[in-house]
Amino acid sequence: MGERQYDIVLFGATGFTGGLVALYLADKDVAWAIAGRSEAKLKEVRQQVLARNPGSNVGIVVADSSEPTSIDAMVRSTKVILNTAGPFTKFGTPVVDACVRYKTHYCDITGEATWVRTLIDKYHETAKKDGTLIVPMCGFDSIPADLGTFFVVDHIDRYGYLYVR
């Protein structure tokens, strides 16, 4: 991966979930930045982070999924992209594409299974060959389905069957 300015860039930091993740990262000892389309909104999030932890050294990266050069610059600046900017079908593909090209690890909170299938079909082999981790569906939208699956498997393990009315 080479030298990168940040360990983590949080893309979509001005949204509800992104804001929560930013506050979580405020207390972590990592080089990180918040990213999104609006510099003014990013500055507001940065103030919230600094109110929580005045010592946080959080950077700001302005990037827009419709502007490939800004996405490329964001992705090249970090080791990991955490993406909370949905809908992912609309805004996520350019970010994943850049991550695969620049060998930057990627994680998101999507629950958009059809979109994830397109990522697998298009990027899996290259990412695997290069050692780039692409981790969609890491929480939030996917949690209800993950929990449902867990409870079904747990029930079958305990009782040996699944009773459905």
VEXKEVO-678050 format. One record per residue: residue number from 0; z, y, x of N, C-alpha, C in turn; residue in one letter. Coordinates in Angstrom, 3 decimals. Example, Ala and Ser with C-alpha at 12.3 -4.5 7.8 and 13.67 -1.06 7.14 Angstrom:
// residues 2
0 / 7.800 / -5.690 / 13.190 / 7.800 / -4.500 / 12.300 / 7.800 / -3.300 / 13.200 / A $
1 / 7.080 / -2.250 / 12.850 / 7.140 / -1.060 / 13.670 / 7.870 / 0.030 / 12.900 / S $
***
This chain:
// residues 165
0 / 0.000 / -1.193 / 0.805 / 0.000 / 0.000 / 0.000 / 0.000 / 1.256 / 0.847 / M $
1 / 0.515 / 1.164 / 2.058 / 0.568 / 2.354 / 2.907 / 1.675 / 3.299 / 2.502 / G $
2 / 1.738 / 4.438 / 3.160 / 2.756 / 5.450 / 2.841 / 2.411 / 6.147 / 1.539 / E $
3 / 3.380 / 6.221 / 0.681 / 3.217 / 6.907 / -0.598 / 4.332 / 7.941 / -0.735 / R $
4 / 4.053 / 9.031 / -1.397 / 5.039 / 10.094 / -1.581 / 6.213 / 9.636 / -2.445 / Q $
5 / 5.919 / 8.824 / -3.464 / 6.946 / 8.391 / -4.405 / 7.065 / 6.872 / -4.435 / Y $
6 / 8.258 / 6.418 / -4.798 / 8.447 / 4.996 / -5.095 / 7.983 / 4.713 / -6.518 / D $
7 / 8.298 / 5.643 / -7.435 / 7.994 / 5.473 / -8.857 / 7.455 / 6.781 / -9.420 / I $
8 / 6.402 / 6.674 / -10.229 / 5.959 / 7.795 / -11.053 / 6.025 / 7.329 / -12.501 / V $
9 / 6.728 / 8.103 / -13.308 / 6.873 / 7.833 / -14.739 / 5.823 / 8.633 / -15.500 / L $
10 / 4.769 / 7.954 / -15.959 / 3.686 / 8.596 / -16.706 / 4.024 / 8.539 / -18.191 / F $
11 / 3.973 / 9.686 / -18.851 / 4.369 / 9.763 / -20.253 / 5.809 / 10.215 / -20.403 / G $
12 / 6.293 / 10.941 / -19.422 / 7.706 / 11.340 / -19.374 / 8.091 / 12.316 / -20.466 / A $
13 / 7.119 / 12.975 / -21.101 / 7.461 / 13.971 / -22.114 / 7.602 / 13.373 / -23.508 / T $
14 / 7.297 / 12.109 / -23.671 / 7.479 / 11.441 / -24.957 / 8.915 / 10.967 / -25.127 / G $
15 / 9.221 / 10.410 / -26.297 / 10.582 / 9.967 / -26.599 / 11.078 / 8.921 / -25.597 / F $
16 / 10.336 / 7.827 / -25.469 / 10.762 / 6.760 / -24.565 / 10.700 / 7.215 / -23.110 / T $
17 / 9.661 / 7.956 / -22.760 / 9.549 / 8.472 / -21.401 / 10.729 / 9.348 / -21.029 / G $
18 / 11.177 / 10.166 / -21.970 / 12.344 / 11.017 / -21.728 / 13.598 / 10.211 / -21.471 / G $
19 / 13.772 / 9.118 / -22.215 / 14.929 / 8.240 / -21.990 / 14.865 / 7.581 / -20.613 / L $
20 / 13.674 / 7.146 / -20.243 / 13.502 / 6.526 / -18.918 / 13.780 / 7.553 / -17.823 / V $
21 / 13.322 / 8.789 / -18.024 / 13.568 / 9.849 / -17.026 / 15.067 / 10.068 / -16.838 / A $
22 / 15.814 / 10.096 / -17.923 / 17.266 / 10.285 / -17.807 / 17.919 / 9.091 / -17.118 / L $
23 / 17.406 / 7.897 / -17.354 / 17.912 / 6.712 / -16.655 / 17.645 / 6.828 / -15.149 / Y $
24 / 16.448 / 7.251 / -14.798 / 16.088 / 7.360 / -13.382 / 16.812 / 8.501 / -12.668 / L $
25 / 17.350 / 9.444 / -13.440 / 18.021 / 10.611 / -12.843 / 19.131 / 10.206 / -11.882 / A $
26 / 19.782 / 9.103 / -12.145 / 20.911 / 8.660 / -11.330 / 20.526 / 7.665 / -10.237 / D $
27 / 19.260 / 7.351 / -10.118 / 18.820 / 6.349 / -9.139 / 18.420 / 7.018 / -7.824 / K $
28 / 18.701 / 6.315 / -6.757 / 18.396 / 6.829 / -5.422 / 17.003 / 6.355 / -5.000 / D $
29 / 15.989 / 6.934 / -5.637 / 14.601 / 6.611 / -5.313 / 13.806 / 7.911 / -5.267 / V $
30 / 12.706 / 7.874 / -4.563 / 11.776 / 9.002 / -4.582 / 10.908 / 8.816 / -5.817 / A $
31 / 11.002 / 9.750 / -6.760 / 10.284 / 9.555 / -8.020 / 9.773 / 10.865 / -8.583 / W $
32 / 8.873 / 10.719 / -9.561 / 8.295 / 11.888 / -10.211 / 8.033 / 11.570 / -11.672 / A $
33 / 8.000 / 12.622 / -12.456 / 7.584 / 12.516 / -13.846 / 6.152 / 13.008 / -13.933 / I $
34 / 5.385 / 12.396 / -14.841 / 3.971 / 12.746 / -14.944 / 3.550 / 12.815 / -16.406 / A $
35 / 2.571 / 13.657 / -16.648 / 1.998 / 13.813 / -17.977 / 0.976 / 14.929 / -17.967 / G $
36 / 0.475 / 15.266 / -19.162 / -0.601 / 16.268 / -19.274 / -0.110 / 17.699 / -19.174 / R $
37 / 1.094 / 17.972 / -19.684 / 1.565 / 19.343 / -19.812 / 2.617 / 19.685 / -18.757 / S $
38 / 2.252 / 20.570 / -17.852 / 3.205 / 20.979 / -16.816 / 4.435 / 21.644 / -17.441 / E $
39 / 4.232 / 22.428 / -18.480 / 5.359 / 23.114 / -19.134 / 6.344 / 22.098 / -19.718 / A $
40 / 5.829 / 21.074 / -20.399 / 6.711 / 20.043 / -20.968 / 7.383 / 19.223 / -19.871 / K $
41 / 6.667 / 18.966 / -18.785 / 7.258 / 18.227 / -17.666 / 8.412 / 19.022 / -17.053 / L $
42 / 8.257 / 20.339 / -16.974 / 9.339 / 21.175 / -16.445 / 10.572 / 21.105 / -17.347 / K $
43 / 10.372 / 21.003 / -18.664 / 11.500 / 20.848 / -19.580 / 12.229 / 19.526 / -19.335 / E $
44 / 11.467 / 18.452 / -19.163 / 12.073 / 17.145 / -18.872 / 12.810 / 17.205 / -17.539 / V $
45 / 12.196 / 17.851 / -16.565 / 12.845 / 17.985 / -15.252 / 14.187 / 18.709 / -15.381 / R $
46 / 14.264 / 19.731 / -16.216 / 15.529 / 20.446 / -16.426 / 16.585 / 19.521 / -17.040 / Q $
47 / 16.168 / 18.649 / -17.948 / 17.099 / 17.683 / -18.541 / 17.609 / 16.701 / -17.480 / Q $
48 / 16.702 / 16.281 / -16.622 / 17.089 / 15.376 / -15.528 / 18.089 / 16.074 / -14.613 / V $
49 / 17.801 / 17.328 / -14.260 / 18.689 / 18.061 / -13.349 / 20.024 / 18.400 / -14.004 / L $
50 / 20.033 / 18.559 / -15.317 / 21.302 / 18.780 / -16.018 / 22.174 / 17.532 / -15.931 / A $
51 / 21.537 / 16.382 / -15.944 / 22.272 / 15.116 / -15.831 / 22.726 / 14.870 / -14.406 / R $
52 / 21.834 / 15.156 / -13.450 / 22.141 / 14.931 / -12.037 / 21.495 / 16.043 / -11.216 / N $
53 / 22.255 / 17.102 / -10.921 / 21.692 / 18.241 / -10.176 / 21.116 / 17.854 / -8.813 / P $
54 / 21.515 / 16.726 / -8.276 / 21.013 / 16.289 / -6.978 / 19.736 / 15.475 / -7.046 / G $
55 / 19.247 / 15.211 / -8.251 / 18.038 / 14.411 / -8.394 / 16.847 / 15.164 / -7.810 / S $
56 / 16.095 / 14.472 / -6.999 / 14.917 / 15.069 / -6.360 / 13.669 / 14.562 / -7.077 / N $
57 / 13.498 / 14.989 / -8.321 / 12.389 / 14.517 / -9.145 / 11.198 / 15.461 / -8.996 / V $
58 / 10.045 / 14.863 / -8.718 / 8.824 / 15.641 / -8.606 / 8.096 / 15.729 / -9.933 / G $
59 / 7.082 / 16.546 / -9.976 / 6.238 / 16.694 / -11.159 / 4.793 / 16.440 / -10.751 / I $
60 / 4.115 / 15.592 / -11.528 / 2.704 / 15.292 / -11.301 / 1.969 / 15.527 / -12.614 / V $
61 / 1.018 / 16.439 / -12.614 / 0.212 / 16.682 / -13.810 / -0.981 / 15.735 / -13.759 / V $
62 / -1.090 / 14.897 / -14.799 / -2.175 / 13.917 / -14.862 / -2.538 / 13.689 / -16.321 / A $
63 / -3.829 / 13.472 / -16.557 / -4.353 / 13.291 / -17.910 / -5.318 / 12.111 / -17.887 / D $
64 / -5.125 / 11.163 / -18.804 / -5.972 / 9.965 / -18.850 / -7.450 / 10.280 / -19.016 / S $
65 / -7.766 / 11.441 / -19.565 / -9.178 / 11.809 / -19.743 / -9.761 / 12.486 / -18.502 / S $
66 / -8.925 / 12.677 / -17.471 / -9.386 / 13.288 / -16.219 / -9.166 / 12.314 / -15.065 / E $
67 / -10.190 / 11.506 / -14.747 / -10.037 / 10.447 / -13.747 / -9.502 / 10.915 / -12.393 / P $
68 / -9.887 / 12.100 / -11.941 / -9.410 / 12.543 / -10.626 / -7.900 / 12.775 / -10.642 / T $
69 / -7.363 / 13.251 / -11.772 / -5.910 / 13.464 / -11.842 / -5.172 / 12.132 / -11.893 / S $
70 / -5.745 / 11.149 / -12.582 / -5.128 / 9.816 / -12.638 / -5.174 / 9.173 / -11.257 / I $
71 / -6.303 / 9.270 / -10.584 / -6.412 / 8.710 / -9.230 / -5.381 / 9.334 / -8.295 / D $
72 / -5.232 / 10.648 / -8.350 / -4.259 / 11.324 / -7.481 / -2.840 / 10.866 / -7.794 / A $
73 / -2.510 / 10.732 / -9.068 / -1.183 / 10.263 / -9.457 / -0.927 / 8.854 / -8.917 / M $
74 / -1.872 / 7.973 / -9.124 / -1.711 / 6.574 / -8.724 / -1.622 / 6.443 / -7.205 / V $
75 / -2.423 / 7.211 / -6.477 / -2.389 / 7.151 / -5.006 / -1.071 / 7.670 / -4.436 / R $
76 / -0.332 / 8.465 / -5.222 / 0.893 / 9.092 / -4.718 / 2.120 / 8.196 / -4.780 / S $
77 / 2.006 / 7.006 / -5.373 / 3.200 / 6.210 / -5.639 / 3.002 / 4.723 / -5.381 / T $
78 / 4.114 / 4.022 / -5.295 / 4.090 / 2.563 / -5.162 / 4.019 / 1.887 / -6.527 / K $
79 / 4.646 / 2.521 / -7.544 / 4.739 / 1.935 / -8.885 / 4.498 / 3.006 / -9.942 / V $
80 / 3.684 / 2.666 / -10.936 / 3.527 / 3.504 / -12.128 / 4.302 / 2.844 / -13.257 / I $
81 / 5.204 / 3.605 / -13.885 / 5.827 / 3.186 / -15.136 / 5.146 / 3.990 / -16.228 / L $
82 / 4.477 / 3.320 / -17.155 / 3.680 / 4.010 / -18.166 / 4.318 / 3.883 / -19.539 / N $
83 / 4.658 / 5.030 / -20.135 / 5.178 / 5.060 / -21.500 / 4.250 / 5.870 / -22.407 / T $
84 / 3.045 / 6.169 / -21.956 / 2.107 / 7.024 / -22.696 / 1.149 / 6.183 / -23.534 / A $
85 / 1.442 / 6.062 / -24.791 / 0.578 / 5.319 / -25.692 / -0.110 / 6.253 / -26.667 / G $
86 / -1.009 / 5.748 / -27.497 / -1.365 / 4.338 / -27.571 / -2.107 / 3.905 / -26.309 / P $
87 / -1.759 / 2.751 / -25.845 / -2.263 / 2.277 / -24.557 / -3.750 / 1.943 / -24.609 / F $
88 / -4.219 / 1.488 / -25.749 / -5.650 / 1.223 / -25.901 / -6.452 / 2.482 / -25.611 / T $
89 / -5.901 / 3.624 / -25.980 / -6.598 / 4.901 / -25.794 / -6.336 / 5.515 / -24.421 / K $
90 / -5.080 / 5.452 / -23.953 / -4.702 / 6.177 / -22.739 / -4.389 / 5.296 / -21.524 / F $
91 / -4.227 / 4.001 / -21.722 / -3.738 / 3.148 / -20.639 / -4.769 / 2.598 / -19.679 / G $
92 / -5.959 / 2.315 / -20.170 / -6.951 / 1.648 / -19.320 / -7.286 / 2.429 / -18.057 / T $
93 / -7.506 / 3.744 / -18.121 / -7.797 / 4.460 / -16.868 / -6.656 / 4.360 / -15.847 / P $
94 / -5.429 / 4.281 / -16.327 / -4.285 / 4.180 / -15.420 / -4.269 / 2.804 / -14.759 / V $
95 / -4.442 / 1.759 / -15.555 / -4.472 / 0.402 / -14.989 / -5.644 / 0.259 / -14.027 / V $
96 / -6.792 / 0.777 / -14.402 / -7.972 / 0.702 / -13.540 / -7.682 / 1.332 / -12.169 / D $
97 / -7.086 / 2.509 / -12.182 / -6.752 / 3.178 / -10.915 / -5.709 / 2.377 / -10.142 / A $
98 / -4.735 / 1.823 / -10.842 / -3.707 / 1.022 / -10.159 / -4.325 / -0.167 / -9.440 / C $
99 / -5.272 / -0.822 / -10.090 / -5.926 / -1.971 / -9.450 / -6.755 / -1.497 / -8.253 / V $
100 / -7.472 / -0.410 / -8.405 / -8.299 / 0.095 / -7.302 / -7.461 / 0.535 / -6.103 / R $
101 / -6.303 / 1.146 / -6.354 / -5.481 / 1.684 / -5.268 / -4.295 / 0.783 / -4.911 / Y $
102 / -4.271 / -0.412 / -5.507 / -3.227 / -1.399 / -5.198 / -1.822 / -0.827 / -5.429 / K $
103 / -1.668 / -0.208 / -6.588 / -0.390 / 0.364 / -7.017 / 0.143 / -0.494 / -8.144 / T $
104 / 1.390 / -0.935 / -8.040 / 1.976 / -1.763 / -9.090 / 2.103 / -0.965 / -10.380 / H $
105 / 2.057 / -1.675 / -11.514 / 2.004 / -1.037 / -12.835 / 2.895 / -1.779 / -13.825 / Y $
106 / 3.602 / -1.014 / -14.667 / 4.442 / -1.582 / -15.708 / 4.377 / -0.663 / -16.924 / C $
107 / 4.324 / -1.238 / -18.126 / 4.311 / -0.407 / -19.332 / 5.137 / -1.026 / -20.449 / D $
108 / 5.191 / -0.306 / -21.568 / 5.990 / -0.719 / -22.720 / 5.124 / -1.055 / -23.924 / I $
109 / 3.853 / -1.328 / -23.714 / 2.955 / -1.572 / -24.831 / 3.375 / -2.786 / -25.648 / T $
110 / 2.890 / -2.814 / -26.861 / 2.985 / -3.988 / -27.709 / 1.596 / -4.340 / -28.225 / G $
111 / 0.579 / -3.747 / -27.615 / -0.810 / -3.880 / -28.061 / -1.453 / -5.105 / -27.401 / E $
112 / -1.250 / -6.272 / -28.041 / -1.663 / -7.547 / -27.446 / -3.160 / -7.629 / -27.180 / A $
113 / -3.967 / -7.096 / -28.058 / -5.420 / -7.145 / -27.855 / -5.816 / -6.363 / -26.612 / T $
114 / -5.185 / -5.216 / -26.415 / -5.461 / -4.420 / -25.220 / -5.036 / -5.175 / -23.964 / W $
115 / -3.890 / -5.812 / -24.026 / -3.406 / -6.576 / -22.867 / -4.396 / -7.678 / -22.512 / V $
116 / -4.961 / -8.328 / -23.519 / -5.961 / -9.373 / -23.274 / -7.154 / -8.797 / -22.510 / R $
117 / -7.580 / -7.576 / -22.871 / -8.711 / -6.971 / -22.157 / -8.335 / -6.672 / -20.704 / T $
118 / -7.069 / -6.292 / -20.475 / -6.621 / -6.056 / -19.095 / -6.687 / -7.335 / -18.280 / L $
119 / -6.207 / -8.421 / -18.874 / -6.219 / -9.711 / -18.176 / -7.647 / -10.097 / -17.819 / I $
120 / -8.530 / -10.011 / -18.813 / -9.928 / -10.393 / -18.581 / -10.597 / -9.547 / -17.506 / D $
121 / -10.284 / -8.257 / -17.493 / -10.981 / -7.342 / -16.588 / -10.338 / -7.230 / -15.201 / K $
122 / -9.003 / -7.309 / -15.119 / -8.326 / -6.941 / -13.873 / -7.514 / -8.047 / -13.200 / Y $
123 / -7.242 / -9.128 / -13.891 / -6.309 / -10.123 / -13.351 / -6.724 / -10.663 / -11.983 / H $
124 / -7.940 / -11.101 / -11.867 / -8.370 / -11.743 / -10.611 / -8.271 / -10.793 / -9.421 / E $
125 / -8.729 / -9.565 / -9.588 / -8.666 / -8.591 / -8.490 / -7.224 / -8.257 / -8.144 / T $
126 / -6.405 / -7.999 / -9.167 / -4.998 / -7.666 / -8.923 / -4.289 / -8.821 / -8.230 / A $
127 / -4.552 / -10.041 / -8.666 / -3.928 / -11.224 / -8.062 / -4.342 / -11.361 / -6.593 / K $
128 / -5.622 / -11.195 / -6.346 / -6.139 / -11.308 / -4.970 / -5.497 / -10.273 / -4.054 / K $
129 / -5.293 / -9.064 / -4.578 / -4.749 / -7.970 / -3.777 / -3.220 / -7.906 / -3.774 / D $
130 / -2.566 / -8.726 / -4.612 / -1.105 / -8.698 / -4.685 / -0.566 / -7.524 / -5.489 / G $
131 / -1.391 / -6.981 / -6.364 / -0.967 / -5.865 / -7.211 / -0.380 / -6.419 / -8.500 / T $
132 / 0.832 / -6.012 / -8.827 / 1.477 / -6.481 / -10.048 / 1.109 / -5.576 / -11.214 / L $
133 / 0.592 / -6.166 / -12.270 / 0.276 / -5.460 / -13.511 / 1.148 / -6.118 / -14.580 / I $
134 / 2.152 / -5.379 / -15.080 / 3.145 / -5.948 / -15.989 / 3.151 / -5.155 / -17.300 / V $
135 / 2.282 / -5.527 / -18.236 / 2.333 / -4.877 / -19.542 / 3.409 / -5.536 / -20.405 / P $
136 / 3.717 / -4.900 / -21.522 / 4.657 / -5.441 / -22.511 / 6.043 / -5.672 / -21.932 / M $
137 / 6.498 / -4.728 / -21.148 / 7.824 / -4.855 / -20.534 / 8.839 / -4.056 / -21.359 / C $
138 / 9.128 / -4.550 / -22.544 / 10.127 / -3.907 / -23.390 / 9.539 / -3.072 / -24.496 / G $
139 / 10.401 / -2.423 / -25.233 / 10.117 / -1.543 / -26.370 / 9.273 / -2.235 / -27.426 / F $
140 / 7.962 / -1.973 / -27.501 / 7.134 / -2.556 / -28.554 / 7.145 / -4.074 / -28.543 / D $
141 / 7.285 / -4.664 / -27.386 / 7.215 / -6.123 / -27.300 / 8.553 / -6.804 / -27.550 / S $
142 / 9.637 / -6.049 / -27.572 / 10.959 / -6.662 / -27.728 / 11.096 / -7.453 / -29.026 / I $
143 / 10.691 / -6.927 / -30.197 / 10.864 / -7.748 / -31.413 / 10.161 / -9.100 / -31.325 / P $
144 / 8.936 / -9.122 / -30.825 / 8.223 / -10.399 / -30.700 / 8.896 / -11.305 / -29.675 / A $
145 / 9.329 / -10.735 / -28.555 / 10.017 / -11.530 / -27.534 / 11.307 / -12.128 / -28.087 / D $
146 / 12.087 / -11.330 / -28.802 / 13.338 / -11.830 / -29.385 / 13.065 / -12.892 / -30.441 / L $
147 / 12.050 / -12.660 / -31.286 / 11.700 / -13.667 / -32.293 / 11.342 / -14.987 / -31.654 / G $
148 / 10.546 / -14.947 / -30.609 / 10.175 / -16.165 / -29.901 / 11.406 / -16.835 / -29.282 / T $
149 / 12.270 / -16.045 / -28.672 / 13.493 / -16.583 / -28.078 / 14.339 / -17.306 / -29.119 / F $
150 / 14.532 / -16.669 / -30.283 / 15.379 / -17.277 / -31.322 / 14.764 / -18.555 / -31.876 / F $
151 / 13.447 / -18.612 / -32.018 / 12.789 / -19.834 / -32.482 / 12.986 / -20.955 / -31.470 / V $
152 / 12.736 / -20.658 / -30.195 / 12.900 / -21.677 / -29.154 / 14.358 / -22.115 / -29.067 / V $
153 / 15.271 / -21.170 / -29.139 / 16.699 / -21.504 / -29.099 / 17.072 / -22.411 / -30.269 / D $
154 / 16.582 / -22.119 / -31.457 / 16.877 / -22.940 / -32.635 / 16.346 / -24.361 / -32.448 / H $
155 / 15.109 / -24.469 / -31.975 / 14.526 / -25.795 / -31.753 / 15.309 / -26.553 / -30.691 / I $
156 / 15.712 / -25.877 / -29.619 / 16.525 / -26.528 / -28.578 / 17.845 / -27.043 / -29.142 / D $
157 / 18.468 / -26.273 / -30.010 / 19.770 / -26.663 / -30.575 / 19.664 / -27.764 / -31.623 / R $
158 / 18.657 / -27.644 / -32.505 / 18.614 / -28.520 / -33.677 / 17.447 / -29.496 / -33.687 / Y $
159 / 16.511 / -29.340 / -32.763 / 15.401 / -30.275 / -32.652 / 14.289 / -30.067 / -33.670 / G $
160 / 14.394 / -29.051 / -34.499 / 13.366 / -28.781 / -35.497 / 13.429 / -27.303 / -35.891 / Y $
161 / 12.413 / -26.883 / -36.617 / 12.392 / -25.537 / -37.168 / 12.154 / -25.656 / -38.661 / L $
162 / 13.120 / -25.216 / -39.418 / 13.010 / -25.253 / -40.879 / 12.426 / -23.940 / -41.359 / Y $
163 / 11.309 / -24.020 / -42.072 / 10.678 / -22.820 / -42.609 / 10.479 / -23.054 / -44.108 / V $
164 / 10.900 / -22.109 / -44.913 / 10.697 / -22.241 / -46.374 / 9.290 / -21.924 / -46.733 / R $
***
